[in-house]
Amino acid sequence: MEAILLIDFGSTNTKVTAVDPVRKTLLGTAAAYTTVESDIGEGLAEALSLLLKETGPLSFIRRFACSSAAGGLRMIASGLVPALTAEAARLAALGAGAKVVGLYSYELTEEDVAGIARIKPDIFLLTGGVDGGNKECILHNAKMLASLGAPGPFPVLIAGNRSASAECAKSLAGWNIIRCPNVLPKLGTLNIEPAQGEIRRLFLERIIHARGLSRERELVSGILMPTPAAVKRALELLSAGAGSGAGLGELAAVDLGGATTDVYSMAAGLPRRDAILKGIPEPFSKRTVEGDIGMRYSASGVLEAAGAEKLAALSGLAAAVIPGMVDRLTANPGALPVTAEDARLDFALASAAVETAMERHAGTIEEVYTPVGPAFVQAGKDLTCVERLVLTGGAVIHNPEAKKIARRALFTRTNAASLKPSEKSTIFIDKSYILAAMGLLADAWPEAAVSIMKKEIENHGTCE
């Protein structure tokens, strides 16, 4: 049988998915440990062997892959005002599937540049000023980066005030420089798609070769994008639909991993109640990543964010034992729950991680008092009209209490300031772990991707 092979080179596991795009069916999935420290092809070969045991012989006419192996795409961004150009730069980076490991506002200092040199990002996104506005900040920052010396330790993507772009490039002569349109050409107008396209192109040129994935070129038709970008593309398609395949409409999603928790929303999120919108308009398709929150490598971040008392209340364990248990998980990130106490802690960590990550992603609303009386101010997206929530990630999809975990991502009257998705939301669980694969399939076979997702991503009803 002819099929398409879709590969996700993850930091922990290499996941493979086989589909028949003509019949719009999922043929099988499998996963094996990602052997990034030796030959990444070994993990791929093992995953393929497991897949073919499940499906029988297959002839792959195309093979596509995404990757987050060895930490994925690490970016630093800089802008002028934190709530404006710096925020636009952050949205551009996250939307392209990057992990933002540094974000700077205003003029870079010598200490900032030293820190950037230590981090050694894969890409630096240099922004600042609307078109025709402030030039001094972005020009200063270009000169500060240039002090690291040519040819430069990382590529620089210039996406700020167009009046300063050419001069920034001159300051960084000898570096790998890419110029593209301003991410914030005027106040209230985002233009992040050109920068995102260049970020993905740089990922292909630099990261794939640097991480050894180019050795698999003979096995893969194309390594297309970072894994988070593939997941985002799949969710965009699931929301919008394609051809005769209707989409689900506005939705939110949480991808709970061992090191990070990614949150996505496909929604306008505009104010519903005579509220004043604060800050820049947010994109309909938005991704955020919480690098301090995860089930294993970042379990201590969940403990710090939620507190031992909350984890104790969620798990039924004594608060005093939780820090020690979390330390053991952090030291042994491959550990699976063995005892009932382990399972209860995993449930608590997952619940707290999902709740915290969604609260950071969703907008907020507050009442303020003005000379003409009280008013409401909204920052970020209002997701309270979103009634579909998709969850993925091993800690959720393999948990028998997944719906209880999902409930933590939804709006509550006790925290009405956080504009999380509706408490009436229908819960969808990505049981077969196919979102990234469907993002890879989306451009060439969009109707097949929509059909497979609607069949394979399980509808678990509401939490009410």
C-alpha positions as a printed Julia matrix, in Angstrom:
464×3 Matrix{Float64}:
   0.0    0.0    0.0
   1.21   3.49  -0.84
   1.32   5.9    2.07
   2.74   9.16   3.41
   5.21   8.99   6.31
   5.18  11.88   8.76
   8.05  12.14  11.25
   8.45  14.22  14.4
  12.02  14.25  15.72
  11.27  15.17  19.34
  13.68  15.91  22.16
  12.7   12.63  23.85
  10.94  10.48  21.27
  10.88  10.22  17.49
   7.24   9.74  16.5
   6.18   8.37  13.12
   2.72   8.44  11.56
   1.56   6.73   8.37
  -1.5    7.97   6.48
  -3.34   7.17   3.28
  -4.13  10.67   1.92
  -6.46   9.35  -0.8
  -8.68   7.41   1.59
  -8.1   10.07   4.28
  -7.23   7.47   6.9
  -4.64   7.02   9.62
  -2.75   3.77   9.05
  -0.7    3.69  12.23
   1.61   5.47  14.66
   4.73   4.49  16.61
   7.5    6.08  18.68
  11.06   5.33  19.75
  13.72   7.13  21.77
  15.37   9.98  19.88
  19.05   9.06  19.61
  20.2   12.64  19.13
  23.44  12.11  21.07
  24.63   9.44  18.61
  22.91   8.91  15.25
  19.39  10.28  15.04
  18.7    7.74  12.31
  18.81   4.92  14.86
  15.75   6.22  16.65
  13.97   6.77  13.34
  14.76   3.21  12.21
  13.44   1.78  15.48
  10.22   3.82  15.24
   9.73   2.71  11.62
  10.23  -0.92  12.59
   7.55  -0.62  15.27
   5.21   1.13  12.85
   5.51  -1.55  10.15
   4.84  -4.29  12.72
   1.5   -2.57  13.31
   0.58  -1.73   9.72
   2.3   -4.39   7.65
   4.42  -3.5    4.59
   4.0    0.05   3.29
   5.49   1.89   0.33
   6.08   5.52   1.28
   5.64   7.88  -1.66
   6.53  10.95   0.41
   8.21  11.49   3.77
   7.95  14.75   5.71
   9.42  15.67   9.07
   9.42  18.33  11.77
  11.8   18.62  14.68
  12.2   19.9   18.19
  15.22  17.68  18.9
  18.04  19.06  21.02
  15.97  21.95  22.33
  14.28  23.07  19.13
  14.66  26.57  17.74
  16.1   28.96  20.36
  15.56  32.67  19.73
  16.3   35.99  21.38
  14.29  39.06  20.39
  14.68  42.74  21.13
  12.35  45.69  20.65
  11.66  49.19  21.89
   8.62  49.39  24.19
   7.8   46.16  26.1
   4.07  46.27  25.31
   4.55  47.2   21.64
   7.49  46.28  19.4
   9.05  43.88  21.93
   5.71  42.1   22.28
   5.27  42.01  18.5
   8.73  40.42  18.21
   7.81  37.81  20.83
   4.58  36.94  19.02
   6.45  36.6   15.72
   9.02  34.26  17.25
   6.55  32.07  19.12
   4.18  31.87  16.17
   6.99  30.52  13.99
   7.62  27.67  16.42
  10.59  29.13  18.27
  11.36  29.02  21.96
  12.12  32.54  23.16
  15.11  32.26  25.5
  15.56  36.02  25.87
  13.49  39.16  25.32
  14.93  42.67  25.63
  13.29  46.09  25.56
  14.89  49.5   25.05
  18.66  49.81  24.48
  20.93  46.81  25.04
  23.64  47.21  27.66
  27.1   45.63  27.69
  25.79  43.18  30.29
  22.89  42.29  28.01
  25.23  41.58  25.1
  27.48  39.44  27.28
  24.42  37.42  28.33
  23.33  37.02  24.71
  26.8   35.74  23.8
  26.59  33.16  26.61
  23.16  31.95  25.51
  24.24  31.58  21.84
  20.75  31.63  20.32
  20.0   30.04  16.97
  18.51  33.33  15.7
  18.31  36.92  16.95
  15.22  38.94  15.99
  16.08  42.66  15.96
  13.06  44.98  16.03
  12.19  48.44  17.32
  10.14  51.45  16.32
   7.18  51.79  13.99
   7.98  52.78  10.4
   9.09  56.42  10.44
   9.29  56.43  14.23
  12.13  55.95  16.71
  15.37  54.83  15.03
  17.87  55.36  17.84
  17.05  52.21  19.8
  17.31  49.67  16.97
  20.46  51.35  15.59
  22.06  51.27  19.04
  21.17  47.59  19.46
  22.59  46.68  16.06
  25.9   48.34  17.01
  25.92  46.54  20.36
  25.45  43.17  18.66
  28.19  44.08  16.15
  30.59  44.4   19.1
  30.59  40.58  19.25
  32.6   40.67  16.01
  32.04  39.44  12.46
  30.99  36.98  11.12
  28.73  36.85  14.17
  27.81  33.84  16.31
  24.18  33.71  15.05
  22.01  35.05  12.22
  20.18  38.34  12.81
  16.73  38.95  11.39
  16.1   42.71  11.1
  12.35  43.45  11.26
  12.01  46.92  12.74
  11.62  50.54  11.61
  12.14  50.44   7.82
  13.95  53.78   7.96
  16.72  52.17  10.02
  16.9   48.71   8.41
  19.69  49.43   5.92
  21.84  51.2    8.49
  21.41  48.3   10.92
  22.62  45.95   8.19
  25.7   48.15   7.63
  26.53  48.01  11.33
  26.36  44.22  11.15
  28.44  43.89   7.97
  29.94  40.42   7.7
  27.12  38.82   9.71
  24.39  36.56   8.35
  21.72  39.26   8.0
  18.14  38.93   6.78
  15.97  42.03   6.34
  12.19  41.79   6.23
   9.21  44.09   6.85
   8.59  45.64  10.25
   6.66  43.4   12.67
   4.82  46.54  13.9
   4.71  48.98  10.94
   2.3   51.31  12.75
   0.59  51.4   16.11
  -2.2   48.85  16.27
  -1.03  46.92  13.19
   0.83  43.6   13.44
   2.72  42.25  10.43
   4.47  39.18  11.77
   3.98  36.71   8.91
   7.03  37.8    6.82
   9.32  37.46   9.85
   7.82  34.07  10.68
   8.52  32.86   7.16
  12.16  33.89   7.44
  12.46  32.25  10.87
  11.24  28.94   9.44
  13.63  29.27   6.49
  16.57  29.87   8.84
  15.45  26.83  10.82
  15.77  24.71   7.7
  19.15  26.14   6.69
  20.86  26.27  10.07
  19.2   24.11  12.7
  18.67  20.98  10.63
  22.34  20.86   9.64
  23.61  21.88  13.06
  21.58  19.15  14.8
  22.61  16.35  12.46
  19.19  15.89  10.88
  20.64  16.51   7.41
  21.98  12.94   7.56
  18.38  11.81   7.09
  17.87  13.74   3.85
  17.88  10.53   1.82
  15.05   9.21   4.01
  12.97  12.39   4.2
  11.38  14.35   1.34
  11.5   17.51   3.41
  12.1   18.7    6.97
   9.56  21.46   6.88
   9.32  23.28  10.19
   9.84  23.21  13.95
   7.4   20.86  15.68
   5.43  23.64  17.45
   4.87  25.32  14.07
   3.52  22.01  12.72
   1.13  21.71  15.68
   0.0   25.31  15.15
  -0.6   24.66  11.45
  -2.71  21.6   12.29
  -4.82  23.57  14.77
  -5.33  26.37  12.25
  -6.63  23.79   9.77
  -8.8   22.05  12.38
 -10.32  25.42  13.2
 -10.87  26.67   9.63
 -11.48  23.43   7.75
 -10.53  22.77   4.11
 -12.55  22.11   0.98
 -15.6   20.04   1.84
 -14.28  19.37   5.33
 -15.76  21.85   7.79
 -13.6   23.04  10.66
 -14.51  23.2   14.33
 -14.45  26.99  14.5
 -12.66  28.95  17.21
 -10.68  26.74  19.58
  -7.89  26.67  22.16
  -5.31  23.94  22.75
  -2.73  22.89  25.33
   0.32  20.73  24.54
   1.72  19.53  27.86
   5.32  18.31  27.58
   8.09  17.24  29.88
  10.03  20.51  29.6
   7.54  23.09  28.32
   3.81  23.67  27.99
   2.6   25.21  24.73
  -0.79  26.92  24.48
  -2.54  27.86  21.24
  -5.67  29.84  20.45
  -7.41  30.17  17.1
  -9.77  33.0   18.01
 -10.23  36.73  17.56
 -10.5   37.32  21.3
 -11.88  40.85  20.94
 -13.56  42.6   23.88
 -17.17  41.59  24.46
 -18.28  43.96  27.19
 -17.55  47.57  26.36
 -13.97  47.03  27.45
 -11.02  49.13  26.33
  -8.37  46.97  24.65
  -4.91  47.59  26.09
  -1.73  46.96  24.07
  -1.37  45.7   20.51
  -4.03  43.58  18.78
  -3.16  39.91  19.02
  -3.09  37.52  16.05
  -6.07  35.24  15.44
  -3.64  32.29  15.47
  -1.51  32.62  18.61
   1.01  30.4   20.37
   2.7   30.9   23.71
   5.23  28.62  25.37
   5.86  28.32  29.1
   9.49  27.23  29.31
   9.4   26.88  33.09
   6.41  24.52  33.23
   6.5   20.83  32.34
   5.93  17.37  33.7
   9.54  16.3   34.21
  12.43  18.63  33.3
  10.37  21.61  34.47
   8.32  19.98  37.24
  10.0   22.29  39.74
   8.55  25.23  37.76
   5.05  23.85  38.27
   5.74  23.53  42.0
   7.03  27.09  42.14
   4.07  28.48  40.19
   1.34  26.54  42.01
   2.86  25.97  45.45
   3.07  22.76  47.46
  -0.27  23.39  49.19
  -2.16  23.52  45.89
  -0.44  20.4   44.57
  -1.3   18.7   47.86
  -4.97  19.67  47.5
  -5.05  18.34  43.93
  -3.23  15.09  44.72
  -4.33  14.25  48.24
  -0.66  13.92  49.23
   0.93  15.69  52.17
   2.43  19.05  51.19
   5.67  18.16  52.98
   6.45  15.21  50.68
   5.79  16.96  47.39
   9.09  18.9   46.97
  11.11  15.7   47.38
   8.93  13.84  44.88
   9.27  16.7   42.39
  13.06  16.71  42.82
  13.15  13.0   41.96
  11.12  13.57  38.8
  13.41  16.4   37.71
  16.47  14.2   38.23
  14.85  11.27  36.37
  12.85  12.82  33.5
  12.15   9.43  31.92
  10.36   8.18  35.03
   6.8    6.87  34.64
   4.26   6.63  37.49
   4.72   3.36  39.38
   2.8    3.79  42.62
  -0.62   5.28  43.3
   1.16   8.25  44.9
   3.19   8.78  41.72
   0.0    8.82  39.64
  -1.68  11.28  42.0
   1.3   13.64  41.81
   1.3   13.4   38.0
  -2.39  14.34  37.97
  -1.7   17.32  40.22
   1.29  18.49  38.18
  -0.65  18.19  34.92
  -3.66  20.02  36.34
  -1.55  22.87  37.73
   0.55  23.13  34.57
  -2.51  23.34  32.31
  -4.16  25.91  34.57
  -1.08  28.13  34.88
  -0.19  27.97  31.19
  -3.7   28.86  30.06
  -3.9   31.73  32.55
  -0.68  33.15  31.09
  -1.96  32.72  27.53
  -5.46  34.1   27.95
  -6.22  37.76  28.39
  -7.26  39.5   31.58
  -9.86  42.1   32.4
  -9.93  44.62  35.23
 -12.2   47.4   36.34
 -10.6   50.83  36.57
 -11.99  54.14  37.68
 -11.85  57.16  35.4
 -13.05  60.76  35.74
 -16.25  59.73  33.97
 -16.85  56.62  36.05
 -15.79  52.97  36.09
 -14.52  51.24  32.94
 -13.15  47.83  32.0
  -9.67  47.37  30.51
  -8.81  44.15  28.65
  -5.24  43.0   28.02
  -4.76  40.09  25.64
  -7.43  37.81  24.21
 -10.92  37.23  25.59
 -11.36  33.47  25.09
 -14.56  33.11  27.11
 -16.6   32.57  23.91
 -14.3   29.75  22.77
 -16.1   26.45  23.37
 -13.63  23.87  22.05
 -10.47  22.81  23.92
  -7.92  20.39  22.45
  -5.38  18.66  24.68
  -2.28  16.74  23.67
   0.9   15.53  25.37
   1.64  12.19  27.0
   0.75  13.27  30.53
  -2.77  14.12  29.36
  -3.61  11.63  26.65
  -2.59   8.64  28.78
  -4.28   9.9   31.95
  -7.69   8.37  32.78
  -8.68  11.68  34.38
  -7.87  13.81  31.33
 -11.2   15.65  31.48
 -10.51  16.75  35.06
  -7.12  18.04  33.94
  -8.8   19.86  31.04
 -11.22  21.55  33.41
  -8.33  23.51  34.9
  -7.84  25.32  31.58
 -11.38  26.69  31.55
 -12.98  29.85  32.9
 -14.04  29.93  36.54
 -16.18  32.44  38.41
 -13.65  32.44  41.25
 -11.03  33.9   38.88
 -13.24  35.97  36.58
 -10.36  38.32  35.72
  -8.71  35.56  33.66
 -10.47  35.29  30.29
  -9.92  31.57  29.76
 -12.09  29.44  27.42
 -15.73  28.84  28.31
 -16.57  26.43  31.12
 -19.03  24.88  28.62
 -16.2   23.89  26.27
 -16.21  20.52  24.51
 -12.99  18.63  25.29
 -11.02  16.97  22.49
  -8.1   14.62  23.28
  -5.34  13.94  20.72
  -5.15  10.26  21.77
  -3.05   9.19  18.78
  -0.62  12.12  19.13
  -1.16  13.18  15.5
  -1.33  16.98  15.6
   2.26  17.6   14.5
   1.89  14.99  11.75
  -1.3   16.62  10.47
   0.5   19.97  10.37
   3.04  18.38   8.04
   0.25  16.98   5.87
  -1.74  20.23   5.87
  -0.33  22.05   2.86
  -0.27  19.18   0.36
  -3.38  17.29   1.55
  -5.44  19.69   3.67
  -8.78  17.89   3.27
  -7.18  14.6    4.28
  -5.61  16.25   7.33
  -8.96  17.73   8.43
 -10.78  14.44   7.91
  -8.2   12.43   9.85
  -8.15  14.89  12.75
 -11.93  14.91  13.03
 -11.95  11.1   13.13
  -8.94  10.53  15.37
  -9.03  13.38  17.9
 -11.56  12.11  20.41
 -14.56  14.17  21.51
 -14.95  13.72  25.28
 -17.9   16.04  25.72
 -18.07  18.89  28.22
 -16.77  19.01  31.78
 -20.17  20.02  33.15
